[in-house]
């Protein structure tokens, strides 16, 4: 899996399209990578702890399961963390279902442990949307994610 799907800064060392090797098009939201004429679009990506890094994704954006595979099997760091950022921000409910499914297996493959680590799923954070939800619903979501984090920590330690 060596196709580049994401390009991102490291410690905010890049921000403009030209710093990523991209050139503008007639559409101000779309950029071209001259090496292969692929189309790219701006997006804030992974937060390593100091804020979301600047970056771009190849259009079209991969679907949820492809993003998970990128995280687990890509050797390109920008792909891994770019895909992780999209999963965390765009697919929290799908991620929750996938975690429940994975954690039912006694012997979790190492690739899933890598996925858990990169997505920081060992930390008890409510990753579910909160807009339009009551405090009770938000608290219930948190408890579900807390249980996921507990299970992930047990798998990572075991």
Steps between C-alpha positions, in 0.01 A plus 500: 500500500736766374254740337504841662155601629605773743770764533540681829728733687712397796504754782330746264805517271280535188170672432474631145424276201833579335686378810332163438590508131142576393388747236166683492220432254212717385310366804654671806432190714673249270873460438700279264811297576699540175682165528180301437232766436307381807253738662539608862298699750597678823406353837624528856635161595644313799551665837825376653426699814570856388207551260385362168771488236449669164456265209336381182317188394475337160156530343288297538545435870512124572207334677505394866629146452769612256611761754532229767712292261719802427560549874587134552698420186649815347869569540447871427474697825288778344252235381479338842439817696292668229267200487485494880396865510218439252376190682493684832322808366270357232421145611464483880186282495647260244819487706301412811326212320832378360664512844220296654536246220880478529502478879275193497788300352724331757812519282518844345749527213792739554369730226197578715721577798684747276164649402397534866828671587495751213135589568577533874211268579655410833402847625145539635376781276151548363558488125128500412323811370342713773299757303130455561550249781392533860748489786375151580565380143848655502575331832382166362724543196794579727438184704500291181831654387642458851416129484665481157812670643510255791471203262765644268743551790446139609571376144806721468637385835414135446 
